[in-house]
């Protein structure tokens, strides 16, 4: 059965636990309860969850893992470092646990804010395929948000963090602090009820080769916590 979804109306699957978006797990429920304690408004709950996922988990593009167990929201909730897709998986699961319909979304983005270390890992490319975001149904409409880059990391690169107000899309600022373009969305791959891990890994291998999955043994760079 396809995991893709295009309906503008929330479907039962948008609130249900799934294999990777295991919103009924003890870990996801505990994370959601802690972050949204005392917050009843759905929009405010969504904002609180977005901010927690963004800043409590350091964005690390070298944390690529292929084991399915490590890609479940329940595992991600207990990890301190991760990359954009797992962070979107956790936000999607936490939103569902909070009673907010949510989906996983993916897009190909061109990132001009890069490091030599990461560029080498990607075979010299600056196109990030399957960049992850979350679509949340709030106040009768779908809004998109990516919790990828934590605020502290953004400060290192001299850019403002992406803030989410629960009413407008929060995907990426197109310019850095100096007014230079640093990220553009090239192609939206659509929205899913669960993580299409096999499709994602196949696409990574097609674009980047096996070097993307090699052990990371270089020195630190700006992404290093």
N, C-alpha and C positions, 0 to 999 in steps of 0.2 A: 504494500500500500504506500502511495506517495506521501511524503511528509510535507510537500508544498501546499500552500494555502493562499487564496486570493480573495476570499469573501470579505466584504467591508463590514459585515455583521459578525460579531464575536460568535464563535462556534464552541460546542462543549469541549473540544480538544484544547482550546485556548485557556481553559481553567484546569484542565486535568493533568495529573502527573504523567510523565513519559519516561522512556528509558534513561536518557541523559538529563532531561529536565525533571528530575525526581523531586518535585515540589512537596511530596508527602513524606520525605525522609526526615528523620530526627534532626539532622544537621541543618537542613534548609529551614525547617520550622523554627529551630532555636535561633538561627541568624535573623530570620524575619521578625520573630517576637521581640528580640533584643532591640533591633533597629527601629521598630515601629511602636514600641511601648508608649502608651499614652497618646498616640496619634490615631484619630478616627477617620479623618477625611481621606478619601482614596487618593486624591491628587497629592496631598501632603505625605501620605505613606509612600507613594511612588517616588517622590523627590528624595525622601529620606533613604530609601533603598538604593536609588541611583548613586547618591553621594557616598553611601557606605561602601558599595562595590567599587566605585571609582577610587576612593582614597585609602580604604583598608587593605586593598590588594595592589601591590606595586606592579605597574606595567613592565613586563619583561619579555621581549620578543624572542628570547633565547630559551624560554621555558616550554618549547614545543614537545609535547608528549603524544604518543600514539596508542597507549594502552586505554581501552574503553573505560575501565574503572576510574582512571584518573581524570576522565573528561566529564564525569557526572557532577551535577551541581553539589551533591552532598560532599564530594571530595574537595571541590573547588572552595567551598565555604570554609575549609580548614587550612587553606594554603595561603601563604603570605605574598607570593609572587605568581604572576601568570600573565598571559597575553590576551588579546582582545576577544577572541572567540570564547574561551572559558569564562571570562568576566561577563560576557553577554548571556551565556548559559545560566550563570548564577542569578543575574538580575531577572531573567525570564522566569526562573523557578521561584525566586523569592516573591515576585509580583503575583504569580498564581497562588502561592501560599497565603498571600495577603488579600486574596479575593479579587485581584485585578487581572482581567484577560490579557495575555501576553504571548508574543511570538518571537522567534529568532529571525533576524534578518541578516543578509549578507550582501556586501558590495565589494567591487574592486576599486581600490583607491590608489592614487599616485601620491606618494609621500616624498616631499622635497626636504623634509626634516629627517635626516638619516645619519648614520655613522658608518665609517669605513668597515668596521667590524660586522655590522648588520648587512651592509651592501655585499660584502664578500660572501656571507652566508647565503645570500639570495642570488648569487651568480652575477652580481653587478646590476641587477634589476632595481627599479624604484617603484614598481607596480606591486601592491600588496593585494593578492587575490583572497577572497573570502574574509574580508574585514568584517568583524561581527558587530551587530547592534541589536537592540531590543525594540520591538513595537509594542506599545501599551495602549489599551483602550480606556480612555479617561474622558469624562464629561461628554460621552456620546461620539467620540472620534478617536482615530488612531494617531498616536504621536510616536516619533522615533527618537531613540536616545542611545548613544554609545558611551559606556562607562570606562572606556579603555585607559586613557592617560590620567594617572593620579596627579593631584595638584602639585605635589613636590617635584615630580619629574618635569611637569610643564614649566615650572619656574627655572629649572636647569637649562631648558631650551629657550627661555625667554618668551614664552607664549602664555596666554591666559588659559586656565582650565576650562573645559566645556561645562557650563552650568545648565541645569535642567529645571524648568519651572512647572513641568507637568502639563503645559498647554501648547507649547510650540516644540518643533523638532530641535533636538540637541545632538547634532552629528559631528561637525567639525568646523572650527573657524577656518576660513580660506586663507587667512594671512597671519603671519607671525607678529611679534611685538614691534618689529621694524617696518611693518607694512609690506613684507615680501610674502608671496604665495608659498604655502608650505604643505597644503593637502587639497586634493580635488577628487571628487567622486566621479569615476569613469563609467562604471556599469553596475546597476543594481541586480543582484542575482535572485531577488525575491525573498519571500518569508516562509518559514517552516514551523511546524508544530514541535519538532524535536531536532537535535543536532544530526545532520547528514554526514557523519564522520567519515565513512568510506569515500563518499563523493569528494569531500574536502581534501583528504589525504591524496587521492588520485590526482586531483587538480594541482596540489602542491608539487607532486612529483613531476607532472607535465611541465610546470612553469619553472621550477627551481632545481630539479634533479635531486639526487640522493644526498648532496651536500647539505641540504636543508635539515636533514635528519641526523647528521653526524654529531658526535660528541663535541661539545663546545669547550675548547681548551685554550682559547686566546685570553689575553689580558682584559682588564676592565675597560669600559667606556662610559659614555654619558648615561646609558640605560642601567648601569650597575647600581644596585641598591647600596 
